[in-house]
Amino acid sequence: MGTGKTSLVLRFVKGQFSEYQESTIGAAFFTQVLSLNEATVKFDIWDTAGQERYHSLIYASIIQQFLSMKLHIGQL
């Protein structure tokens, strides 16, 4: 039995909830964009079933987001 990570992500991104969500196999990627206090926030969410082999995706994503933010700040 899982902890409900996929259910939380699907509710946040798609507004859907399933009481009987199947266990995640592999990895899935979701994006959600929200406007908060006159700013736009983009969430990139990896749903990896908690498996060790997907942990490297986290680091690659963090590096990419850091580089994007660095470029954005440089343009201000």
Gaussian input, Z-matrix of N, CA and C with variables (Angstrom, degrees):
# hf/3-21g

backbone

0 1
 N
 C     1     B1
 C     2     B2     1     A1
 N     3     B3     2     A2     1     D1
 C     4     B4     3     A3     2     D2
 C     5     B5     4     A4     3     D3
 N     6     B6     5     A5     4     D4
 C     7     B7     6     A6     5     D5
 C     8     B8     7     A7     6     D6
 N     9     B9     8     A8     7     D7
 C    10    B10     9     A9     8     D8
 C    11    B11    10    A10     9     D9
 N    12    B12    11    A11    10    D10
 C    13    B13    12    A12    11    D11
 C    14    B14    13    A13    12    D12
 N    15    B15    14    A14    13    D13
 C    16    B16    15    A15    14    D14
 C    17    B17    16    A16    15    D15
 N    18    B18    17    A17    16    D16
 C    19    B19    18    A18    17    D17
 C    20    B20    19    A19    18    D18
 N    21    B21    20    A20    19    D19
 C    22    B22    21    A21    20    D20
 C    23    B23    22    A22    21    D21
 N    24    B24    23    A23    22    D22
 C    25    B25    24    A24    23    D23
 C    26    B26    25    A25    24    D24
 N    27    B27    26    A26    25    D25
 C    28    B28    27    A27    26    D26
 C    29    B29    28    A28    27    D27
 N    30    B30    29    A29    28    D28
 C    31    B31    30    A30    29    D29
 C    32    B32    31    A31    30    D30
 N    33    B33    32    A32    31    D31
 C    34    B34    33    A33    32    D32
 C    35    B35    34    A34    33    D33
 N    36    B36    35    A35    34    D34
 C    37    B37    36    A36    35    D35
 C    38    B38    37    A37    36    D36
 N    39    B39    38    A38    37    D37
 C    40    B40    39    A39    38    D38
 C    41    B41    40    A40    39    D39
 N    42    B42    41    A41    40    D40
 C    43    B43    42    A42    41    D41
 C    44    B44    43    A43    42    D42
 N    45    B45    44    A44    43    D43
 C    46    B46    45    A45    44    D44
 C    47    B47    46    A46    45    D45
 N    48    B48    47    A47    46    D46
 C    49    B49    48    A48    47    D47
 C    50    B50    49    A49    48    D48
 N    51    B51    50    A50    49    D49
 C    52    B52    51    A51    50    D50
 C    53    B53    52    A52    51    D51
 N    54    B54    53    A53    52    D52
 C    55    B55    54    A54    53    D53
 C    56    B56    55    A55    54    D54
 N    57    B57    56    A56    55    D55
 C    58    B58    57    A57    56    D56
 C    59    B59    58    A58    57    D57
 N    60    B60    59    A59    58    D58
 C    61    B61    60    A60    59    D59
 C    62    B62    61    A61    60    D60
 N    63    B63    62    A62    61    D61
 C    64    B64    63    A63    62    D62
 C    65    B65    64    A64    63    D63
 N    66    B66    65    A65    64    D64
 C    67    B67    66    A66    65    D65
 C    68    B68    67    A67    66    D66
 N    69    B69    68    A68    67    D67
 C    70    B70    69    A69    68    D68
 C    71    B71    70    A70    69    D69
 N    72    B72    71    A71    70    D70
 C    73    B73    72    A72    71    D71
 C    74    B74    73    A73    72    D72
 N    75    B75    74    A74    73    D73
 C    76    B76    75    A75    74    D74
 C    77    B77    76    A76    75    D75
 N    78    B78    77    A77    76    D76
 C    79    B79    78    A78    77    D77
 C    80    B80    79    A79    78    D78
 N    81    B81    80    A80    79    D79
 C    82    B82    81    A81    80    D80
 C    83    B83    82    A82    81    D81
 N    84    B84    83    A83    82    D82
 C    85    B85    84    A84    83    D83
 C    86    B86    85    A85    84    D84
 N    87    B87    86    A86    85    D85
 C    88    B88    87    A87    86    D86
 C    89    B89    88    A88    87    D87
 N    90    B90    89    A89    88    D88
 C    91    B91    90    A90    89    D89
 C    92    B92    91    A91    90    D90
 N    93    B93    92    A92    91    D91
 C    94    B94    93    A93    92    D92
 C    95    B95    94    A94    93    D93
 N    96    B96    95    A95    94    D94
 C    97    B97    96    A96    95    D95
 C    98    B98    97    A97    96    D96
 N    99    B99    98    A98    97    D97
 C   100   B100    99    A99    98    D98
 C   101   B101   100   A100    99    D99
 N   102   B102   101   A101   100   D100
 C   103   B103   102   A102   101   D101
 C   104   B104   103   A103   102   D102
 N   105   B105   104   A104   103   D103
 C   106   B106   105   A105   104   D104
 C   107   B107   106   A106   105   D105
 N   108   B108   107   A107   106   D106
 C   109   B109   108   A108   107   D107
 C   110   B110   109   A109   108   D108
 N   111   B111   110   A110   109   D109
 C   112   B112   111   A111   110   D110
 C   113   B113   112   A112   111   D111
 N   114   B114   113   A113   112   D112
 C   115   B115   114   A114   113   D113
 C   116   B116   115   A115   114   D114
 N   117   B117   116   A116   115   D115
 C   118   B118   117   A117   116   D116
 C   119   B119   118   A118   117   D117
 N   120   B120   119   A119   118   D118
 C   121   B121   120   A120   119   D119
 C   122   B122   121   A121   120   D120
 N   123   B123   122   A122   121   D121
 C   124   B124   123   A123   122   D122
 C   125   B125   124   A124   123   D123
 N   126   B126   125   A125   124   D124
 C   127   B127   126   A126   125   D125
 C   128   B128   127   A127   126   D126
 N   129   B129   128   A128   127   D127
 C   130   B130   129   A129   128   D128
 C   131   B131   130   A130   129   D129
 N   132   B132   131   A131   130   D130
 C   133   B133   132   A132   131   D131
 C   134   B134   133   A133   132   D132
 N   135   B135   134   A134   133   D133
 C   136   B136   135   A135   134   D134
 C   137   B137   136   A136   135   D135
 N   138   B138   137   A137   136   D136
 C   139   B139   138   A138   137   D137
 C   140   B140   139   A139   138   D138
 N   141   B141   140   A140   139   D139
 C   142   B142   141   A141   140   D140
 C   143   B143   142   A142   141   D141
 N   144   B144   143   A143   142   D142
 C   145   B145   144   A144   143   D143
 C   146   B146   145   A145   144   D144
 N   147   B147   146   A146   145   D145
 C   148   B148   147   A147   146   D146
 C   149   B149   148   A148   147   D147
 N   150   B150   149   A149   148   D148
 C   151   B151   150   A150   149   D149
 C   152   B152   151   A151   150   D150
 N   153   B153   152   A152   151   D151
 C   154   B154   153   A153   152   D152
 C   155   B155   154   A154   153   D153
 N   156   B156   155   A155   154   D154
 C   157   B157   156   A156   155   D155
 C   158   B158   157   A157   156   D156
 N   159   B159   158   A158   157   D157
 C   160   B160   159   A159   158   D158
 C   161   B161   160   A160   159   D159
 N   162   B162   161   A161   160   D160
 C   163   B163   162   A162   161   D161
 C   164   B164   163   A163   162   D162
 N   165   B165   164   A164   163   D163
 C   166   B166   165   A165   164   D164
 C   167   B167   166   A166   165   D165
 N   168   B168   167   A167   166   D166
 C   169   B169   168   A168   167   D167
 C   170   B170   169   A169   168   D168
 N   171   B171   170   A170   169   D169
 C   172   B172   171   A171   170   D170
 C   173   B173   172   A172   171   D171
 N   174   B174   173   A173   172   D172
 C   175   B175   174   A174   173   D173
 C   176   B176   175   A175   174   D174
 N   177   B177   176   A176   175   D175
 C   178   B178   177   A177   176   D176
 C   179   B179   178   A178   177   D177
 N   180   B180   179   A179   178   D178
 C   181   B181   180   A180   179   D179
 C   182   B182   181   A181   180   D180
 N   183   B183   182   A182   181   D181
 C   184   B184   183   A183   182   D182
 C   185   B185   184   A184   183   D183
 N   186   B186   185   A185   184   D184
 C   187   B187   186   A186   185   D185
 C   188   B188   187   A187   186   D186
 N   189   B189   188   A188   187   D187
 C   190   B190   189   A189   188   D188
 C   191   B191   190   A190   189   D189
 N   192   B192   191   A191   190   D190
 C   193   B193   192   A192   191   D191
 C   194   B194   193   A193   192   D192
 N   195   B195   194   A194   193   D193
 C   196   B196   195   A195   194   D194
 C   197   B197   196   A196   195   D195
 N   198   B198   197   A197   196   D196
 C   199   B199   198   A198   197   D197
 C   200   B200   199   A199   198   D198
 N   201   B201   200   A200   199   D199
 C   202   B202   201   A201   200   D200
 C   203   B203   202   A202   201   D201
 N   204   B204   203   A203   202   D202
 C   205   B205   204   A204   203   D203
 C   206   B206   205   A205   204   D204
 N   207   B207   206   A206   205   D205
 C   208   B208   207   A207   206   D206
 C   209   B209   208   A208   207   D207
 N   210   B210   209   A209   208   D208
 C   211   B211   210   A210   209   D209
 C   212   B212   211   A211   210   D210
 N   213   B213   212   A212   211   D211
 C   214   B214   213   A213   212   D212
 C   215   B215   214   A214   213   D213
 N   216   B216   215   A215   214   D214
 C   217   B217   216   A216   215   D215
 C   218   B218   217   A217   216   D216
 N   219   B219   218   A218   217   D217
 C   220   B220   219   A219   218   D218
 C   221   B221   220   A220   219   D219
 N   222   B222   221   A221   220   D220
 C   223   B223   222   A222   221   D221
 C   224   B224   223   A223   222   D222
 N   225   B225   224   A224   223   D223
 C   226   B226   225   A225   224   D224
 C   227   B227   226   A226   225   D225

   B1=1.4458
   B2=1.5284
   B3=1.3334
   B4=1.4574
   B5=1.5191
   B6=1.3121
   B7=1.4645
   B8=1.5132
   B9=1.3373
   B10=1.4560
   B11=1.5208
   B12=1.3335
   B13=1.4691
   B14=1.5238
   B15=1.3203
   B16=1.4591
   B17=1.5189
   B18=1.3106
   B19=1.4662
   B20=1.5194
   B21=1.3304
   B22=1.4671
   B23=1.5257
   B24=1.3226
   B25=1.4623
   B26=1.5231
   B27=1.3246
   B28=1.4650
   B29=1.5233
   B30=1.3019
   B31=1.4667
   B32=1.5278
   B33=1.3196
   B34=1.4608
   B35=1.5289
   B36=1.3427
   B37=1.4612
   B38=1.5246
   B39=1.3271
   B40=1.4634
   B41=1.5248
   B42=1.3302
   B43=1.4619
   B44=1.5175
   B45=1.3254
   B46=1.4618
   B47=1.5192
   B48=1.3197
   B49=1.4590
   B50=1.5172
   B51=1.3258
   B52=1.4535
   B53=1.5177
   B54=1.3005
   B55=1.4599
   B56=1.5258
   B57=1.3286
   B58=1.4644
   B59=1.5260
   B60=1.3085
   B61=1.4661
   B62=1.5238
   B63=1.3355
   B64=1.4676
   B65=1.5272
   B66=1.3145
   B67=1.4608
   B68=1.5232
   B69=1.3208
   B70=1.4615
   B71=1.5229
   B72=1.3226
   B73=1.4609
   B74=1.5238
   B75=1.3241
   B76=1.4605
   B77=1.5161
   B78=1.3301
   B79=1.4610
   B80=1.5210
   B81=1.3172
   B82=1.4630
   B83=1.5223
   B84=1.3236
   B85=1.4616
   B86=1.5208
   B87=1.3193
   B88=1.4603
   B89=1.5228
   B90=1.3227
   B91=1.4582
   B92=1.5214
   B93=1.3219
   B94=1.4648
   B95=1.5234
   B96=1.3231
   B97=1.4590
   B98=1.5194
   B99=1.3233
   B100=1.4628
   B101=1.5175
   B102=1.3278
   B103=1.4587
   B104=1.5171
   B105=1.3272
   B106=1.4576
   B107=1.5184
   B108=1.3173
   B109=1.4680
   B110=1.5246
   B111=1.3231
   B112=1.4695
   B113=1.5288
   B114=1.3039
   B115=1.4637
   B116=1.5237
   B117=1.3045
   B118=1.4564
   B119=1.5243
   B120=1.3266
   B121=1.4627
   B122=1.5254
   B123=1.3301
   B124=1.4602
   B125=1.5216
   B126=1.3159
   B127=1.4622
   B128=1.5252
   B129=1.3231
   B130=1.4594
   B131=1.5197
   B132=1.3261
   B133=1.4620
   B134=1.5286
   B135=1.3315
   B136=1.4620
   B137=1.5258
   B138=1.3198
   B139=1.4637
   B140=1.5261
   B141=1.3279
   B142=1.4677
   B143=1.5205
   B144=1.2725
   B145=1.4669
   B146=1.5203
   B147=1.3308
   B148=1.4605
   B149=1.5129
   B150=1.3245
   B151=1.4602
   B152=1.5229
   B153=1.3160
   B154=1.4653
   B155=1.5242
   B156=1.3179
   B157=1.4674
   B158=1.5208
   B159=1.3283
   B160=1.4574
   B161=1.5256
   B162=1.3116
   B163=1.4676
   B164=1.5220
   B165=1.3297
   B166=1.4686
   B167=1.5207
   B168=1.3288
   B169=1.4632
   B170=1.5182
   B171=1.3155
   B172=1.4622
   B173=1.5187
   B174=1.3252
   B175=1.4596
   B176=1.5244
   B177=1.3233
   B178=1.4654
   B179=1.5226
   B180=1.3190
   B181=1.4615
   B182=1.5229
   B183=1.3222
   B184=1.4674
   B185=1.5234
   B186=1.3190
   B187=1.4660
   B188=1.5220
   B189=1.3345
   B190=1.4640
   B191=1.5216
   B192=1.3277
   B193=1.4649
   B194=1.5256
   B195=1.3177
   B196=1.4632
   B197=1.5249
   B198=1.3364
   B199=1.4599
   B200=1.5259
   B201=1.3262
   B202=1.4644
   B203=1.5214
   B204=1.3262
   B205=1.4626
   B206=1.5229
   B207=1.3280
   B208=1.4672
   B209=1.5311
   B210=1.3234
   B211=1.4599
   B212=1.5232
   B213=1.3210
   B214=1.4690
   B215=1.5297
   B216=1.3062
   B217=1.4681
   B218=1.5266
   B219=1.3274
   B220=1.4584
   B221=1.5189
   B222=1.3348
   B223=1.4607
   B224=1.5226
   B225=1.3234
   B226=1.4691
   B227=1.5023
   A1=108.49
   A2=116.04
   A3=121.35
   A4=111.85
   A5=114.02
   A6=120.12
   A7=112.75
   A8=118.27
   A9=120.89
   A10=115.10
   A11=117.75
   A12=120.42
   A13=111.19
   A14=117.91
   A15=121.24
   A16=110.76
   A17=117.83
   A18=120.87
   A19=111.31
   A20=117.07
   A21=120.66
   A22=111.23
   A23=116.44
   A24=120.44
   A25=110.70
   A26=117.61
   A27=120.56
   A28=111.76
   A29=117.23
   A30=120.80
   A31=110.56
   A32=117.03
   A33=122.57
   A34=111.89
   A35=116.94
   A36=121.21
   A37=112.63
   A38=117.50
   A39=121.12
   A40=114.34
   A41=116.92
   A42=119.54
   A43=112.86
   A44=117.42
   A45=122.57
   A46=110.69
   A47=115.46
   A48=120.04
   A49=108.70
   A50=115.79
   A51=121.68
   A52=108.14
   A53=116.00
   A54=120.21
   A55=111.96
   A56=116.48
   A57=121.01
   A58=110.32
   A59=116.73
   A60=122.55
   A61=110.28
   A62=116.20
   A63=121.24
   A64=109.67
   A65=117.20
   A66=121.57
   A67=109.89
   A68=115.68
   A69=120.98
   A70=109.81
   A71=115.34
   A72=121.67
   A73=106.33
   A74=116.81
   A75=119.78
   A76=111.01
   A77=115.47
   A78=120.36
   A79=109.46
   A80=115.72
   A81=122.11
   A82=107.75
   A83=115.89
   A84=121.35
   A85=108.77
   A86=116.70
   A87=122.42
   A88=109.42
   A89=115.79
   A90=121.79
   A91=108.34
   A92=115.61
   A93=121.55
   A94=107.53
   A95=116.57
   A96=122.00
   A97=108.16
   A98=116.09
   A99=122.11
   A100=109.82
   A101=115.77
   A102=121.18
   A103=107.75
   A104=116.03
   A105=122.08
   A106=109.37
   A107=116.87
   A108=121.19
   A109=112.24
   A110=116.35
   A111=123.45
   A112=113.54
   A113=118.22
   A114=122.78
   A115=108.63
   A116=116.09
   A117=121.35
   A118=108.63
   A119=115.19
   A120=121.31
   A121=107.82
   A122=116.20
   A123=121.25
   A124=108.84
   A125=115.90
   A126=122.50
   A127=108.76
   A128=117.54
   A129=123.34
   A130=106.34
   A131=116.63
   A132=121.23
   A133=110.21
   A134=116.03
   A135=122.57
   A136=108.41
   A137=115.78
   A138=121.72
   A139=106.12
   A140=116.50
   A141=120.86
   A142=114.67
   A143=119.62
   A144=122.82
   A145=112.25
   A146=117.90
   A147=121.57
   A148=114.79
   A149=117.45
   A150=120.71
   A151=110.73
   A152=116.18
   A153=122.77
   A154=112.97
   A155=117.81
   A156=119.06
   A157=112.94
   A158=118.16
   A159=120.83
   A160=112.98
   A161=118.75
   A162=121.04
   A163=112.16
   A164=118.11
   A165=119.89
   A166=111.21
   A167=118.79
   A168=121.35
   A169=111.07
   A170=116.26
   A171=120.76
   A172=109.88
   A173=116.82
   A174=120.50
   A175=111.50
   A176=117.69
   A177=120.78
   A178=110.37
   A179=117.23
   A180=121.33
   A181=111.40
   A182=117.12
   A183=120.83
   A184=110.19
   A185=117.49
   A186=120.89
   A187=110.11
   A188=117.23
   A189=120.78
   A190=110.99
   A191=117.42
   A192=120.43
   A193=111.00
   A194=117.60
   A195=121.25
   A196=110.10
   A197=117.33
   A198=120.73
   A199=111.17
   A200=117.32
   A201=120.85
   A202=110.89
   A203=117.06
   A204=121.21
   A205=110.56
   A206=116.81
   A207=121.30
   A208=109.96
   A209=117.75
   A210=122.33
   A211=110.50
   A212=116.58
   A213=121.39
   A214=110.96
   A215=117.44
   A216=121.34
   A217=110.11
   A218=116.79
   A219=120.56
   A220=113.28
   A221=117.09
   A222=121.56
   A223=112.72
   A224=117.80
   A225=120.47
   A226=112.71
   D1=136.79
   D2=179.71
   D3=-86.50
   D4=-175.47
   D5=-178.33
   D6=-103.61
   D7=-3.74
   D8=177.09
   D9=96.92
   D10=15.58
   D11=-179.30
   D12=-61.21
   D13=-46.30
   D14=-179.52
   D15=-63.05
   D16=-40.05
   D17=178.26
   D18=-61.63
   D19=-41.10
   D20=177.78
   D21=-63.99
   D22=-43.66
   D23=-179.47
   D24=-64.56
   D25=-46.54
   D26=-179.63
   D27=-63.08
   D28=-36.41
   D29=177.26
   D30=-66.17
   D31=-42.92
   D32=-178.61
   D33=-68.96
   D34=-44.17
   D35=-173.49
   D36=-85.13
   D37=-43.32
   D38=-173.04
   D39=-112.49
   D40=-6.61
   D41=-178.08
   D42=70.83
   D43=19.87
   D44=-178.25
   D45=-106.18
   D46=149.79
   D47=172.96
   D48=-142.57
   D49=130.71
   D50=176.33
   D51=-120.73
   D52=125.63
   D53=-179.48
   D54=-66.89
   D55=-23.22
   D56=-177.13
   D57=-121.74
   D58=64.31
   D59=-179.16
   D60=-74.49
   D61=130.95
   D62=176.23
   D63=-68.29
   D64=153.30
   D65=176.41
   D66=-64.43
   D67=143.11
   D68=178.90
   D69=-73.07
   D70=133.83
   D71=175.15
   D72=-119.91
   D73=126.50
   D74=-178.34
   D75=82.20
   D76=-140.33
   D77=-177.90
   D78=-138.74
   D79=149.00
   D80=175.79
   D81=-133.16
   D82=151.80
   D83=-178.95
   D84=-124.46
   D85=132.57
   D86=179.87
   D87=-128.75
   D88=151.64
   D89=175.38
   D90=-130.20
   D91=138.21
   D92=175.99
   D93=-137.29
   D94=134.90
   D95=178.59
   D96=-117.05
   D97=129.45
   D98=179.34
   D99=-127.42
   D100=149.27
   D101=171.93
   D102=-102.50
   D103=123.49
   D104=-178.85
   D105=-132.98
   D106=121.96
   D107=176.91
   D108=48.44
   D109=52.74
   D110=177.74
   D111=64.41
   D112=18.00
   D113=176.39
   D114=-125.86
   D115=151.26
   D116=176.62
   D117=-103.15
   D118=130.27
   D119=-179.95
   D120=-119.66
   D121=127.60
   D122=178.70
   D123=-108.29
   D124=125.70
   D125=177.24
   D126=-103.45
   D127=123.38
   D128=171.32
   D129=-106.53
   D130=117.34
   D131=-170.89
   D132=-120.42
   D133=123.95
   D134=173.98
   D135=-99.03
   D136=127.07
   D137=174.00
   D138=-108.96
   D139=102.20
   D140=-169.21
   D141=-111.49
   D142=13.09
   D143=178.88
   D144=61.76
   D145=13.98
   D146=176.98
   D147=68.82
   D148=16.45
   D149=-176.18
   D150=-84.68
   D151=137.95
   D152=-177.52
   D153=-55.83
   D154=-36.53
   D155=-174.47
   D156=-66.51
   D157=-14.82
   D158=179.70
   D159=-96.03
   D160=-1.05
   D161=-177.84
   D162=-62.07
   D163=-29.88
   D164=179.34
   D165=-65.14
   D166=-25.24
   D167=176.71
   D168=-62.28
   D169=-34.86
   D170=-179.24
   D171=-61.39
   D172=-48.05
   D173=-178.11
   D174=-65.69
   D175=-41.00
   D176=178.51
   D177=-62.72
   D178=-40.40
   D179=179.34
   D180=-67.02
   D181=-41.67
   D182=179.42
   D183=-62.62
   D184=-43.56
   D185=179.66
   D186=-62.37
   D187=-44.90
   D188=179.71
   D189=-61.44
   D190=-44.07
   D191=-179.77
   D192=-66.00
   D193=-37.80
   D194=177.62
   D195=-62.58
   D196=-45.31
   D197=-179.86
   D198=-64.69
   D199=-38.84
   D200=177.16
   D201=-63.53
   D202=-42.95
   D203=179.88
   D204=-66.31
   D205=-40.44
   D206=178.97
   D207=-61.11
   D208=-42.75
   D209=177.25
   D210=-63.69
   D211=-44.55
   D212=-179.86
   D213=-61.43
   D214=-45.83
   D215=-179.81
   D216=-63.77
   D217=-37.42
   D218=178.30
   D219=-64.45
   D220=-23.62
   D221=179.92
   D222=-86.40
   D223=-10.41
   D224=-178.47
   D225=-74.52

